[in-house]
Amino acid sequence: MSSRIPARWDLEVDVVAVGSGLGSITAALAAHDGGKRVVILDKAPRLGGLCAYGGGEVFVPNSRYMAKIGKQDSDEAARRYFAFLSGGFNEPGLTEKLLATYREAVEYTADQAGVRWEAVDGLDDYYYPDAPGSATGRYLAVEPFDGSQLGDWQSKTWASSPHFPPATHKEMYAWGGLANITKWDYELLGQRVAEDQRTFGPGMMGYFVKAAVVDRKIEAHVGTAVRELITDDDGRVVGVRAEKDGKDFFVRGASGVVLGVGGYDHNKKMAMMHEEAHDWNSATQPYFHGDHLVMGAEIGADTASVPTYNLAMFYGYNIPGEEHDGAPIFRSSWECGCPHAIWVNEAGERFTDESFYKDYQPRVRQWNGRTQTQDNVPPFLIFDTNYRERYPLGSFMPGMDIPEELAVKADTPRELAEKLGIDADGFEKTLARFNEGARDGRDPEFDAGHFSWSNRLAGDPSYPNPNVGVVEKPPFYGVKLSPVGVGINSHGLRTNADAQVLHVRGHAIPGLYAVGISAALLDLGNGYQSGTSNMRAITWGYVAGRHLGGR
């Protein structure tokens, strides 16, 4: 299908970068530095993309930053760990290119774009030390970013995320992790908010946006939704049709177009189909609708996928009234990693290590072939007054009343089960069995607390087992949880080792590239490790930008 070339272009450049997350902006930087004139187009009202709502972690094994915190690593160890993560569902050629390029790409962002990375000391790989090649110290995060450096763009970038106050990883762990968020230094955090000092995803994207639109003066347009890819008679992508201020806005990209528009978290129909779920909600900004898949399909682009059950998909809840630009925003529930909290299904039974989402993802999705049901959907978060006296539920701190529409409250386990529609007999037996081990800090059934990553992120380090504590003090509370996406989707456009989008007949579509989540996760396969999404966005953005620049 060839889209008609307009009689007149509204803007003519060499490279059109669609989206303003890590992948698109890194491609824009690399293409610009290769001598190309670039424009960035984003449908959202602010720059920063999906990455500006994330934790800002970038997974970079054997980096020069690891040596600064005294950690040793090797490329071979990284290779073994990525092979473990993939589960054999990756395309080896793409994985090899990723592993051969990620360090160069990240160092480019530091040396040429001014991103101030630092290693996160004490945060282990998900599967450390069990998995081959696993290690500690591989995560990078950024030093706080001063938003005033963005000049006129300061108010047109995502300055904060509802999921993360402006702490650094080092501070977060020194203050006791997410479980002890009530003990964080809120005087310091308040000062950072007042001064627009950004950390986590907003801070990371501050550096990238500054490098693009301030330092290099790359032209950028927000509120500009790209609707269609424009091809010539030979099938080459030569530009886009966007909508700006209610009118068509035709932009020519003489060298090509890079799609880095994220995934489809806010296209509920598409998300439920591709992620094989009966419901779908999102923790992301409401600007990700699968535009890359729609526009790609119109010109014959191929779609590829990895298994759905082992990515960054969580379960969580919406606090009544909490929304983003008119759409409900959901929180992923990390409370299940705290002591005095468990998950149960409608039978009142535990079925997983709640503290480790890589364990609960496939177990939640487990299919019962005899009854044609998913017996663990929906899961219920259960906690007691021990929990409420110590830890928050979302923004509800200890001592604050929780709305009944968010959390059900009852004086006894049986009453709570009846209110939630859970089998009361099964629930009482589950609590008795769990508490027997929890008194000694053990979980004989599912070994919660085994993974040091779970201990550090959501556990309470003051407990013998940071992720386990008895659930026995009335009143009791229960929350029915829903699936919550964070923008890491199983389907994307199929690409080659140059980040070019492939046609359904196997050849590269000239002039079209896909990066970040818009490109299928075939380089990772059937596995996810926090920070790998950001790492692959930087890497493939770098690859695409250099290829567009003739390098």
N, C-alpha and C positions, 0 to 999 in steps of 0.2 A: 504494500500500500504506500503510495507516494503522496505526501501532503503538498498542496499547491504552494509554490514559492510566491510570496507577496510581491505586488508591484513596487512597493517601497518598504525598506527596512527602517524601523524607528531608531535602531542602534546597531552599529556594526563593529564587532570585535573579532579577535581570533578564537577565544575560548569562552564558552558560557558555562559557568559553574552553577548548577541548580541545587539550592539548599545551602545552608551555612553552618553545618556541623563540622566535625573534625575532617572527614573525608573530603568534602567539597572545598573547604578553605585550604587544606594542605595541597590539594590539586591546584587551586588558584595560585598559591604561593610558588609552587614548583614551576608551573607554566609561566608565570610572570618572570621568575628569575631566569627562565630559558628564553626570554625575549618576546613573549607573547602578550598581547593586550587582552585583559581578562575582565569579565563582569560577573558579579555574584547576584543571583536572583533568589529571593525567598518569599514564600507565600505568607509566612508568619509576620507579625508586626515588629519583631525584633530579631537580631542576628544571634547565632549561637547554637541553633538546632537542638536536637535531642540531647547532645552531650552536655549542654548547659544545665540539664536537670539531673545529671548523674553524679556519681561519687568522685569523678575525676581521676580514677585510677587507670594507669597504663601498665600492662604486663610486659616487661622487657627483661627476659633472662640474660644473664651474663653481660649486663651493661656496665659502663664505666662508673655509674653511680653506686653500684653494689660495693665496689672496692672502698668507697668512702665510708661505708658503715661496717667494713671489715668482713664482708660476706664473699665467699668464693662460689663460682659457678663455671659451667662450661657449655659450649654449643652442643656437645654430644648429649649432655644431661637434658638440655632443653628439647632436643630432638626426641629423646625417649619419652619425655613427659607429654609432648604434643601427640606422639603416636598413641599413648595411653588415652588421652582425651578424645581422640578422633573415633575410637572404637571401630576403625576400618571403614568409616563412611565418608572419608575425605577423598579428594582428588590429589594424588601425590605430587603432581607437577605444581599445583597451586600452593600446596603446603611447603614445598621446597623453595618456591619463590618468596613466600612469606618469611620463612626462617632465614633466608639469605639476605633479606632486605630490611627487616624491621629495625635493626639497630642503626643502620645507616640513615633510615628515614627519621627516627626519633632524634638522632644526633644532629641532623639537618635542622629540625625545628628548634633545637637549642642554639646551635652555632649561627644559623642564618636568620632565624625568626625571633630569637630572644626569649624563648620559653625557658623559665627557670625551674627545671626539674630537680627533685630530690627523692632519694630512695626512702621507702617506708620501712623503717626498722621494726622487726618483730611480727610482721604480718606474713603468715606462711601461705604457700600454695594450698588450694582447696584440699588436696589429697595427701598433703605432707604428714608424716614421712612414708606413708604406705606405698604410694605410686612410684614406679620407676622414674628416675630423673627429677623427682620433686625436690623443692628447695625452699629456702626462706629468703626474703629480701628482694624479690623480683619486681615488686610493685613500685611504680613511680607516681608521685603526685607533684603538684606545683607549690611553690612558695606563694604566700598571699599576693594577690594582684590588686593594684590601686586603680579603681574604676575611672578616676579622673584622667588617666592616661588616654582614655578613648575620646576625649574632646567632645565634639558634637554627637558622637555615636554612643556616649555614655548612657543616655536614656533610651537608646534603641537597641540595646542588648539585654539578654536575660541576666539580670544582676543578682538574682537569688533564686533558690529552689525551696519549695515547701518541705522537702524531704531532709535537708541538711542545713543546720545553722552554720555560720562561717567560722568553723574551727579547722585546724589542720589535722591530718591523721595523727601526727605525733602528739598533739594536745588531746585528741579524742581518746587515745589509748592511755595516756598519762592520767586522764580524769576518770578512767574506769570503763570506757566503752559505752555503747548505746544503752546498756542496762542501767548505768548510773548517770543518765543524762540530767537528772535533777541536781547533780553535784558539779556540773560544768561551771566554768567561770563566765557567768552571764554579764558581768560588768565589762569584761573584755569583748564578749560577743556583741553586746550592745554598742560598744565603741566602734567596732568594725562595721556594723550596719550603718551607723551614723556617718562614718567616713568612707563608705563604699569600698571596704577592703574585702575582696572576694576570695573564697577558697573552694575546694571541691570542684564540681563541674563548672559553675559560673566563673571561678578563678581561672581554670584551665582555658576555657573558651575566651576569656578576656585577653590572654596572651595572644591567641591565634587571631582573633578579630583585630586587635591592635596591629599585629604584623601585616595584616592584609590591607585594611582600609585606612589606617593612620600612617604607618611607616611607608608602605608601598603605594598608598593612595589608589588602590584598586576600587573601581566603581562598584557600588552595591545598591540594590533596590529591595526594600522590604515591602510587604503587602502586595507582592507581585507573584501571582500564582501561575506557574508554567502549566499549560493545558495540553500542548501538542508539540510533538517533534516534527520538524519540517525537513523533508528529504528532497534531493534532486532526482532527476530521471534515472540516475544510476544507483539509487538507493542509499546514497551517502547522506548522513545527517549534517545539515548545513545551518541549522538554527532552530529557534523555538517560537511558538506563539504563546505569549503570556497574557494575563489580564492585569491591568494596572489602572486604578481609579475608574473601574467599570468599563474600560475600553481595551480593545486588542492592543498588544504591545509586541511588535515583531522584532526579534533580536537575532542577528546573524552571527554565527560562530564559524568563521572560515576554516578553522582547524578542527573544531569539534565541540561537543557538548558532554559535560560530565554530570551524571545523575547521582546526587547524594542527598536524597530527600527523606532518608529514614525508611521506616516500614509502613505498616498499615494498622497500627494500634487503634486508631479512631475510625476505621472502617469496620464496624462490628460484624457485618455480614461476611466480609472477606476474612477477618481474623478468626471467626468461629469456624469457617470452612477450612482454612489452611492450618489452624492450630488444633483442629479436631476437638472443639470444646462446645458445650451447650450454652456457654455464657462467656463474655469477654468484657473486661474493663481495663482501664489504663492509668498508670501513674505519670504519663507524659503530657506535654502540652498538646492541645487538640488540633494539631496541624499535620498529622501523619495519616494519610488515607490511601496509601498504596498507589500513588500517582505514577511511580516508576513502572509498576506492573501493567497499568492501563496503557500508558503511552508506549511502553515497549511492545506490548502485544499488538498495537495498531500497526507497527512496522515489522512484525515477524520475529521479535526478540524471544529467545528461549527463557523459560523459567525453570529453576532447579530448587531442590529442597534438601534439608537434612531432617532426621527424625525430630518430632516435636517435643519429646518427653525429657530432654536433657539440656534445655537451654535456660535462659534467665527469665523464667516465668514463675510468678509467685502467687500466693493467695493472701488476700487482705480485705480491706473494708473502706467504705466512704464515710467520713464524718459528716453527719447531716449539715447541709449548707455549704460544705467546702467544695469549691469549684475553681476552674481556671478558664477565663474567657468564655463563660457561659456553659461549660461542660463539667460534669462532676469529675473531680480528681480523686483517685483511689490511692491509698497507702498500702504498700506491701507490709505484711505483718512480720516484724522481727521479734515480737513479744514471745513467740514460741521458743526462742532461744534462751529466755530468762529462766531462772529457777521459779518454781511454784506455778508453772504453766505447762499444759500438754495439749495435744490434739486428739480428738476422737471422731469417729464416724457416727452415722445414725444408729448403728448397733451399740453405741456406747463404748467402742473398743479403740484402743490405740493401734496404729498400723505402721508407724514410722519413727525415725529419729527426727523429731520436730525441729531440732536446732540446726539441722544441716539440710538446706533446701535441695541439694543435689540428691539426697536420699528421698525426700518426700515427693519430689516431682513425679518420678515414674510410679510410685506407690499410689499417689492420688489418682493417677490416670488408669490404674489397673482395671482390666475388664473382666467381668464375671460371665463367662460364656454359657453357663447354665441358666442364669436369670436375665441375661441381656441387660445388665446394669453395671455401672461403676459404683461399687459398694462404698468407696471412700469419698464420694462426691455427694454433698458438700462436706468439707471438714469443719469442725467446730473448735475454736480456741477456748479452752477452759482455764480459769485461774481463780485463785482464792484471795482472801484478805491479806494473807502473807505477801502476796504479789502487790496488791493495791497499796499496802503501807510502804512499799519500797520503790515501785516502778510505775511509769506512766503507761497509759493506753493511748497511743497517738499523742495528741496535744493535751490530754486530760491527765494532769499530774496527780500524785497521791494527795488525797484530801478533797479533790474536786469530784462533784457528782458526774456520773457518766449517763448520757441520755439513754432512756430505755430502748429507743429505736436502734441504738448502736449495740449495747450490751445488756443482756437479760441478767437479772439479779435474783437470787433465791437463798433461803436460809439453809437448805439441805441439798445434797447432791440429787436426791430423788426428785425434789421439787424443781430443781434446775433442769433436769433431764426432761421432765414432763412439759415444761414451758418451751423447751427447744425442739421438742418432737424426737428426742433421743430415747432409745430403749433404757429404761431406768434400772432394771436388774443388771444388764450388761455394764452400764456405767458405774454402778456401785462396786461391782467386782473389779472393774478396771482400776478404779481409784485405790481400792484396797491393795491390789497387786503392785501398782506403781509405788504407792507410799511405803510399802514394805522395803523395797530396795532404796528408795530415795532418802530414807532416814540415814543411810550410810553413804549417800552420794553416789548410788549405783543405779543403773538402768539395765537389769539383766535381759530384758526383752529386745531392746533396740540399740543399746550402747550409746545413748545420748551423752554428749560430752567427749566423745572419742577424738573428734577432729579439733586440732588447735586453732584452726581458722574460726570455727564456731565459738570456741572459748573466748577468743580475743574480740570478735566483732560484737556479739550479742550477749555473751555470758557475763556473770558477775564474778570477778576474780577473788572476791572475799569468801566465796564458797569452796569447799573441798572439790566439788564438781561444779564448775561455773555454769553449767546448763541444766542442773537438776536440783530440785527442792520439792518437799512434800506439798501436796495440794489437799489441805484438810481443815483450814481455818475458815469458819463461816463469817459473813455470807460468801457465796460462790457466784462466779460470773461466767457467762458464755457469750461468744460472738460467732455468728454464722458467717463463714468466710466465702469470698468470691474469687475467681481467677483474676489476677492483675498482671497485665503486661507492663514491661519497662522498656519496650521498643526493640527488643531482640527477637526477631521473628524467624520462623523456619524457612520461609520461601523468599526468594529474591531472583534477580536477573543472573543468568549464567554468564560468566566472564572467563577470559583467558588470562595468561600470565602477564599480559600488558594492561590488564584492567579493561580491555575492550569487551563490549557486550556481544554475545554470540547470537546468531540467527538460529531459528529452529532447524535449519538445514546444516548447521555446524560451522559456517564461516563467520568471521568477525564482521559486524556491521560497521562499515567505515564511518568514522566521525563520532561514534557513540561509546561512552565509557560509563561504568557504574562503580561506585565506591561505598564504603560503610555498609550499613544494613541494606541498602538498595542492591548490593551484590550478594548473591547466595553464599551461605557460610560453608562452601565446599572446601575452603582452606582449613577450617577447623573440624568439620565432620560432626560426629555425634557427641560433642562435648562442649562445655563452656567453662571458662575460668574468668572470674571478674578481672577486668582490665584487658582481656583479649579483644573485645569489641572495639575499644578505643585504639588499641595497638594496630589492629588490622585496618581501621579507618585511616590512620596516619600513613600506614605503609602503602596501601593501595592508592590513596590520594597522591602520595609521592610518586608512585609508579606511573599513574595516569598523567600527572602533570609533566613529568620528565618525558614521557612518550609523546605527549602533545608538543613539547618543546623540541622534539627531534633528538632526544638523548636516550 
